Amino acid sequence: QVRLVESGGGLVQTGGSLRLSCAASARTFSTVGWFRQAPGKEREFVAAISPNGGSTVYANAVKGRFTISADNKKNTRTLQMDSLNPEDTTVYYCAAAPITLSTSMSATRFEYWGQGTQFTVST
């Protein structure tokens, strides 16, 4: 079983940048994804990366603004977020699963989840 811990939440102004990190308890050979969930809404896919870090997929809402990367020596996955706007405000979750990266990265396909980290984009 893989344990995931997110970090990096906080407060940032509109147009600013923030970096979220997802630390895995052990070397993961899984696809890792970032999701976000606003109150009363379904968990929404944000970005995902293949186990070796060579391939990535992004939701249209964040494409060109967010970048997901992998550091397998440190067992971490990072989500660099630029040009943030208030609509990005919510709780972000890191998730992992032994699945192939694809354009269909629904939350139901992921087995392991972190506890979530919150950040707020102020106007």
Secondary structure by P-SEA (a helix, b strand, c coil): cbbbbbcccccccccbbbbbbbbbccccccccbbbbbccccccccccccccccccccccccccccbbbbbcccccbbbbbbcccccccccbbbbbbcccccccccccccccccccbbbbbbcc
